[in-house]
């Protein structure tokens, strides 16, 4: 006899297999009775014993469940499908019991046994790698990962992307960003791998947004648009424009947001993506630089979209409420005909106020841009200052680490500058700084950035330049300094500079790059000044 959950007894069918009888009891939710049925059976098949272990584990009798699984494993070939399935069950039970070391040992054994094409292989690899990352440094994890992962580059990139997502989910964004960047380097820039690169770049953009660097997310989305253009994926191009707009609105860069949203709306209409067009119209209503009438136009378009496609928008809103709101704006004169003249007058006043507000906003925006320019400019030389330099350097270095392009940083210092101030006055010293700044400005390429680093020190970013290219730039500056008629302002005196070059793009941070450039500058000073020191040649 057996019992259902309410205690009613019913006879078991004669000669029914205990496993089948237990399954019947499970179907009506009688878990305890199903386990009793299996425990009282004299002989159980492999499926019956597996079911018994599962029920013991389910009823929190995990130690007994592990004993059953261990007993079964003793009689099975290690590489058989049944043994693999039971080992996975044993790992689950061990983790529940808190024996993570033994569980990890079994996972590592299974990883070595399974083919990398087996879906369970990737699941185990992700589980092991996630734990390793949480318990150690990225460097220690990479040593184990290279040993474990029997994968090609694209498969490795997929695993690293998944691990980056795991790290971001526990707010370890630095780990996540580094894993995303490593994954991106493994994926070739061809049309076949566009979607994988897009997903990784979206991960990088997410990290930059979550870590309060949303401006660094924009290049990722812009690169995604270019890749989608290469393969003709119009939906992807529109979606990436929506991603850009969300970031631009929050920075805020309203004009940029308005530009990309207008592009998104036009493309969505041309290629029949009404849902994306609706999202773009909704985002437009958050662009504060728009006029009131423009906002109402986008609200009307969004209401029309919701009415035609109810519930399909990712940011779906009640179309009835939106219709009422729109009608309140558009048909106010119809509701209050007796006050039409007063309302028209009020509307004209509101329009005038709105235009005044718009003009004020534009003036404030121009002032903000001017303040930003002043905040980023050295007042004496007119060159960018340290603040702008570090902003550009951080963005450029992140791009270089994604693309693995050449890149150099040069720290430069005017030799014996203190003696210029002491001998010829601080006014002359200021004039020397201005002349040197103009020489540096003229000798740079359009893509280079020259900034005043502090005092008589300057810094130059050289995208695309390796060590040899950077040394050529420094040599050109030396020649310009040598040819300048310094005697016109300082009799019997000339100006030279010392240069420290760093072209190592494998360093983890911009601080390490600057430290290496500064060390080379120190060596240039120690070598007698007026020379160039880099990684390849320690004497200029």
C-alpha positions in Angstrom: 0.0 0.0 0.0 1.1 3.6 -0.7 -0.2 7.0 0.3 -0.8 10.2 -1.5 0.0 13.6 0.1 -3.4 13.8 1.8 -2.9 10.4 3.5 -5.2 8.4 1.4 -4.0 4.8 0.9 -4.1 3.1 -2.5 -2.8 -0.3 -3.5 0.3 -0.6 -5.7 -0.2 -2.5 -8.9 1.0 -6.1 -8.7 4.5 -6.8 -10.1 5.2 -3.1 -10.8 8.8 -2.1 -11.0 9.8 -0.1 -7.9 11.3 2.6 -10.1 8.1 3.0 -12.1 6.0 2.9 -8.8 8.2 5.7 -7.3 7.8 7.7 -10.5 4.0 7.5 -10.2 4.2 8.7 -6.6 6.4 11.6 -7.7 3.8 12.6 -10.3 1.3 13.2 -7.5 4.0 15.0 -5.4 4.5 12.2 -2.8 8.3 12.6 -2.6 8.7 10.9 0.8 6.6 7.9 -0.2 8.5 7.6 -3.5 11.8 7.4 -1.6 10.3 4.8 0.8 9.3 2.7 -2.1 12.9 2.7 -3.4 14.4 2.1 0.0 12.3 -1.0 0.6 13.0 -2.6 -2.8 15.3 -5.6 -2.7 16.9 -4.9 -6.1 17.2 -1.6 -8.0 18.4 -1.0 -11.5 20.8 1.9 -12.3 18.0 4.3 -13.1 16.3 3.3 -9.8 19.5 4.0 -7.8 20.0 7.3 -9.6 16.4 8.3 -8.7 17.0 7.2 -5.1 20.1 9.5 -4.9 18.2 12.4 -6.4 15.3 12.0 -3.9 17.8 11.7 -1.0 19.5 14.9 -2.1 16.1 16.6 -2.6 15.1 15.7 1.0 18.4 17.2 2.3 19.9 13.7 3.0 22.9 14.7 0.8 25.5 12.5 2.6 23.4 9.4 1.9 22.8 10.5 -1.7 26.6 10.8 -2.2 27.1 7.3 -0.8 24.6 5.9 -3.4 26.4 7.8 -6.2 29.8 6.7 -5.1 28.7 3.0 -4.9 27.4 3.2 -8.5 30.6 4.8 -9.8 32.7 1.9 -8.5 31.1 -0.4 -11.0 31.2 1.8 -14.1 34.0 2.5 -16.6 35.4 6.0 -15.9 34.8 7.3 -19.3 31.3 5.9 -19.9 28.3 8.2 -20.3 26.7 6.9 -17.2 29.8 7.6 -15.2 30.0 11.2 -16.5 26.4 11.8 -15.6 26.9 10.4 -12.1 30.0 12.5 -11.6 28.1 15.6 -12.4 25.5 14.5 -9.8 28.3 13.9 -7.3 29.7 17.4 -8.0 26.3 19.0 -7.3 25.9 17.1 -4.0 29.5 17.9 -2.9 28.9 21.6 -3.5 25.7 21.4 -1.5 27.7 19.7 1.3 30.3 22.5 1.2 33.1 20.2 0.1 34.2 22.6 -2.7 37.8 21.2 -2.9 36.6 17.7 -3.8 34.0 19.1 -6.1 36.6 21.1 -7.9 38.9 18.1 -8.2 36.2 16.1 -9.9 35.4 19.0 -12.2 39.0 19.2 -13.3 39.0 15.5 -13.9 35.9 15.7 -16.0 37.2 18.6 -18.0 40.2 16.5 -19.0 37.9 13.6 -20.0 35.2 15.4 -22.0 35.5 16.5 -25.5 35.5 20.2 -25.9 32.6 19.8 -28.3 30.5 18.4 -25.5 28.1 21.2 -24.2 28.9 20.0 -20.6 32.6 20.8 -21.2 31.9 24.5 -21.5 29.5 24.5 -18.5 32.2 22.9 -16.3 34.9 25.1 -17.7 32.8 28.3 -16.9 32.1 27.0 -13.4 35.7 26.3 -12.6 37.0 29.5 -14.2 34.4 31.7 -12.4 35.5 30.3 -9.1 39.2 30.7 -9.9 38.6 34.3 -10.8 36.7 35.0 -7.6 39.4 33.4 -5.5 42.6 34.6 -7.2 44.1 37.2 -9.5 43.5 37.4 -13.3 47.2 36.3 -13.9 46.8 33.1 -11.8 43.5 32.4 -13.6 45.1 32.8 -17.0 47.7 30.2 -16.2 45.1 27.6 -15.4 42.8 28.7 -18.2 45.5 28.2 -20.9 46.2 24.7 -19.5 42.5 23.7 -19.3 40.9 25.2 -22.3 41.3 22.9 -25.3 39.6 25.5 -27.5 40.3 27.5 -30.6 40.5 31.3 -30.4 36.9 32.0 -31.1 35.8 29.5 -28.5 38.2 30.9 -26.0 36.8 34.4 -26.7 33.3 33.1 -26.1 34.3 31.7 -22.7 36.2 34.9 -21.7 33.1 37.0 -22.7 30.9 34.8 -20.5 33.4 35.1 -17.6 33.5 38.8 -18.1 29.7 38.8 -17.7 30.1 36.8 -14.5 32.6 39.3 -13.1 30.4 42.2 -13.9 27.4 40.5 -12.2 29.3 40.5 -8.9 30.5 44.1 -9.5 34.2 43.2 -10.2 34.3 45.5 -13.2 38.0 45.7 -13.6 38.2 41.9 -14.0 35.3 42.0 -16.4 36.8 44.8 -18.5 40.1 43.0 -18.8 38.4 39.7 -19.8 36.3 41.5 -22.5 39.5 43.1 -23.9 41.3 39.8 -24.0 38.3 38.2 -25.7 38.2 41.0 -28.3 41.8 40.4 -29.2 41.1 36.8 -30.1 38.3 37.6 -32.5 39.4 38.5 -36.0 37.9 41.6 -37.6 36.2 39.9 -40.5 32.5 39.7 -41.5 32.0 36.2 -40.1 32.8 37.3 -36.6 30.9 40.6 -36.5 28.2 39.5 -34.0 30.8 38.1 -31.6 32.8 41.3 -31.6 29.7 43.4 -31.2 28.6 41.4 -28.1 32.1 41.9 -26.6 32.2 45.6 -27.4 28.7 45.9 -25.8 30.2 44.3 -22.7 33.1 46.8 -22.7 30.6 49.7 -23.1 28.5 48.4 -20.2 31.5 48.3 -17.9 32.5 51.9 -18.9 28.9 53.0 -18.2 28.7 51.3 -14.8 32.1 52.6 -13.7 31.1 56.3 -14.4 33.0 56.5 -17.7 30.1 56.6 -20.1 32.0 58.7 -22.6 34.3 55.7 -23.2 31.2 53.6 -24.1 30.5 55.7 -27.2 33.5 54.5 -29.3 32.4 50.9 -28.7 28.9 51.5 -30.0 30.3 53.6 -32.9 32.6 50.7 -33.9 29.6 48.4 -33.7 27.7 50.5 -36.2 30.7 50.4 -38.6 30.8 46.6 -38.4 27.1 46.2 -38.9 27.4 48.5 -42.0 30.0 46.1 -43.4 27.6 43.1 -43.3 24.5 45.1 -44.1 22.7 44.5 -40.7 20.4 47.5 -40.6 18.6 46.4 -37.4 21.9 46.2 -35.6 22.9 49.7 -36.9 19.7 51.2 -35.6 20.0 49.4 -32.2 23.5 50.7 -31.7 22.4 54.2 -32.4 19.7 53.8 -29.7 22.5 52.7 -27.3 24.6 55.8 -28.2 21.6 58.0 -27.6 20.9 56.6 -24.1 24.6 57.3 -23.1 24.6 60.7 -24.8 21.4 61.8 -23.0 22.9 60.8 -19.6 26.4 62.5 -20.2 24.6 64.8 -21.4 25.4 65.5 -25.0 22.0 66.4 -26.3 22.9 67.5 -29.8 24.7 64.2 -30.4 21.7 62.3 -29.0 19.4 64.2 -31.3 21.5 63.6 -34.3 21.8 59.8 -33.8 18.1 59.5 -32.9 17.1 61.3 -36.1 19.3 58.9 -38.0 17.7 55.9 -36.2 14.2 57.1 -36.9 14.9 57.7 -40.6 16.6 54.3 -41.0 13.8 52.5 -39.1 11.1 54.0 -41.3 13.0 53.2 -44.5 13.6 49.6 -43.5 10.4 48.9 -41.7 11.4 48.5 -38.1 8.5 50.3 -36.3 9.4 49.0 -32.9 12.9 50.6 -33.1 11.3 53.8 -34.5 9.0 53.9 -31.5 11.9 53.5 -29.1 13.7 56.3 -30.8 10.7 58.7 -30.6 10.4 57.9 -26.9 14.1 58.6 -26.3 13.7 61.9 -28.2 11.4 63.1 -25.5 14.3 63.0 -23.0 16.5 65.3 -25.2 16.2 68.6 -23.3 17.5 70.7 -26.2 14.4 70.1 -28.2 11.6 72.7 -28.5 8.2 72.0 -26.9 6.7 71.5 -30.4 9.4 69.0 -31.4 8.8 67.1 -28.2 5.0 67.0 -28.9 5.7 65.7 -32.4 7.7 62.8 -31.0 5.0 62.2 -28.4 2.4 62.0 -31.2 4.6 59.7 -33.2 5.1 57.4 -30.2 1.4 57.4 -29.4 0.7 56.4 -33.1 3.2 53.6 -32.8 1.7 52.3 -29.5 -1.8 52.4 -31.0 -0.6 50.4 -34.1 1.7 48.0 -32.2 0.3 47.7 -28.6 2.7 46.2 -26.1 5.5 45.7 -28.6 7.8 48.4 -27.4 10.5 47.7 -24.9 9.4 50.8 -23.0 5.7 50.2 -23.6 3.3 52.8 -22.0 -0.5 53.0 -21.7 -1.6 54.2 -25.2 -4.9 55.5 -23.8 -3.1 57.7 -21.2 -0.7 58.9 -23.9 -3.5 59.7 -26.3 -5.3 61.7 -23.6 -2.1 63.6 -22.8 -1.6 64.4 -26.5 -5.2 65.4 -26.9 -4.9 67.7 -23.9 -2.0 69.5 -25.6 -3.4 69.5 -29.2 -7.2 70.1 -28.7 -7.2 72.4 -25.7 -8.9 75.1 -27.8 -11.7 72.7 -28.8 -12.4 71.9 -25.1 -12.5 75.6 -24.1 -13.8 77.4 -27.2 -15.1 80.3 -25.1 -11.5 81.0 -24.0 -9.9 80.6 -27.4 -8.5 84.1 -27.7 -7.1 84.0 -24.2 -5.5 80.6 -24.9 -4.0 81.7 -28.2 -2.5 84.7 -26.4 -1.2 82.5 -23.6 0.2 80.1 -26.2 2.0 83.0 -28.0 3.5 84.0 -24.6 4.5 80.5 -23.9 6.1 80.2 -27.3 8.0 83.4 -26.7 9.1 82.1 -23.3 10.0 78.8 -24.9 12.1 80.5 -27.6 13.7 82.6 -24.8 14.4 79.4 -22.8 15.8 77.8 -25.9 18.1 80.8 -26.6 19.1 80.8 -22.9 19.8 77.0 -23.1 22.0 77.5 -26.2 23.8 80.4 -24.6 24.4 78.3 -21.5 25.5 75.4 -23.6 28.0 77.6 -25.5 29.2 79.0 -22.1 29.6 75.5 -20.8 31.6 74.5 -23.9 33.8 77.6 -23.4 34.3 76.8 -19.7 35.2 73.3 -20.7 37.7 74.6 -23.2 39.2 76.9 -20.6 39.3 74.2 -18.0 41.2 72.0 -20.5 43.7 74.7 -21.7 46.9 75.9 -20.2 46.5 79.7 -19.9 50.2 80.5 -20.6 50.9 78.3 -23.6 47.4 77.7 -25.0 48.2 74.0 -25.1 45.9 71.3 -23.6 46.6 70.9 -19.9 47.0 67.7 -17.8 43.3 67.4 -17.3 42.5 67.1 -21.0 45.7 65.0 -21.5 44.6 62.3 -19.1 41.1 62.2 -20.5 42.4 61.7 -24.0 45.1 59.4 -22.9 42.7 57.1 -21.1 40.3 56.9 -24.0 43.1 56.4 -26.6 44.9 53.7 -24.5 41.6 51.8 -24.1 41.2 51.9 -27.9 44.8 50.8 -28.5 44.4 47.8 -26.1 41.3 46.7 -28.1 42.9 47.1 -31.6 46.6 46.2 -30.7 47.9 49.2 -32.8 51.2 50.9 -32.2 51.2 53.8 -29.7 53.8 56.0 -28.1 54.0 58.5 -25.3 56.8 61.1 -25.0 57.7 63.0 -21.9 59.8 66.1 -22.6 61.6 68.5 -20.3 63.4 71.8 -21.1 67.0 71.4 -20.1 68.4 73.9 -17.4 65.1 75.9 -17.5 65.6 77.2 -13.9 68.8 79.0 -15.0 66.7 80.8 -17.7 64.4 82.3 -15.0 67.3 83.0 -12.7 69.5 84.7 -15.4 67.0 86.4 -17.7 63.8 86.8 -15.5 60.6 84.9 -15.2 59.1 87.0 -18.1 61.8 85.6 -20.4 61.1 82.1 -19.0 57.4 82.5 -19.9 58.4 83.6 -23.4 60.6 80.5 -23.8 57.7 78.3 -22.7 55.4 79.9 -25.3 58.0 79.5 -28.1 58.7 75.9 -27.2 54.9 75.2 -27.1 54.6 76.7 -30.6 57.4 74.5 -31.9 55.8 71.4 -30.5 52.5 72.4 -32.0 54.0 72.9 -35.4 56.1 69.7 -35.4 53.1 67.4 -34.5 50.9 65.4 -36.8 47.1 66.1 -36.9 46.3 63.0 -34.8 49.0 63.7 -32.2 48.2 65.5 -28.9 50.7 67.8 -27.2 50.0 69.1 -23.7 51.8 71.0 -21.0 52.4 68.5 -18.3 53.6 70.9 -15.6 56.3 73.6 -15.2 58.8 73.1 -18.0 57.6 69.5 -18.8 55.5 68.6 -21.8 53.9 65.4 -23.0 53.0 64.1 -26.4 50.6 61.2 -27.4 51.5 59.6 -30.8 48.8 57.2 -32.0 50.1 54.7 -34.5 53.7 55.5 -33.8 56.1 52.7 -32.7 59.4 53.4 -31.0 61.2 54.3 -34.2 58.4 56.7 -35.3 58.4 58.4 -31.9 62.2 58.9 -32.0 61.8 60.5 -35.4 59.3 63.0 -34.0 61.6 63.8 -31.1 64.6 64.3 -33.5 62.5 66.7 -35.6 61.7 68.7 -32.4 65.4 68.8 -31.5 66.2 70.2 -35.0 63.6 72.9 -34.7 64.9 73.9 -31.3 68.4 74.0 -32.7 67.4 76.2 -35.6 65.4 78.8 -33.6 67.2 82.2 -33.1 67.3 82.1 -29.3 70.0 84.9 -29.3 67.2 87.4 -30.1 65.8 87.0 -26.6 68.7 85.4 -24.7 72.3 86.4 -25.8 74.7 83.5 -26.0 72.1 81.0 -24.9 70.1 78.2 -26.7 67.3 75.8 -25.6 67.4 72.0 -25.7 65.1 69.3 -24.4 65.4 65.8 -23.1 62.9 63.1 -24.2 61.6 59.9 -22.5 59.7 57.6 -24.9 57.4 54.7 -23.9 55.9 52.5 -26.7 54.9 49.5 -24.6 51.2 48.8 -25.2 51.2 45.7 -23.0 51.3 47.7 -19.8 48.0 47.4 -17.8 47.4 51.1 -17.1 48.3 54.6 -18.3 50.1 55.2 -14.9 52.5 52.4 -15.8 53.1 53.9 -19.3 53.9 57.3 -17.8 56.1 55.8 -15.1 58.2 54.1 -17.8 58.3 57.3 -20.0 59.4 59.2 -16.9 62.1 56.7 -16.1 63.5 57.1 -19.7 63.4 60.9 -19.3 65.4 60.6 -16.1 67.9 58.4 -18.0 68.1 61.1 -20.7 68.9 63.7 -18.1 71.5 61.5 -16.5 73.1 60.9 -19.9 73.9 64.6 -20.4 70.5 66.0 -21.5 69.5 67.0 -25.1 69.0 63.3 -25.9 66.2 60.7 -26.5 65.8 57.5 -24.5 63.4 54.7 -25.4 62.9 51.0 -24.9 65.1 50.0 -27.8 67.9 52.5 -27.3 68.8 53.8 -23.9 70.9 56.7 -25.4 69.7 59.2 -27.9 
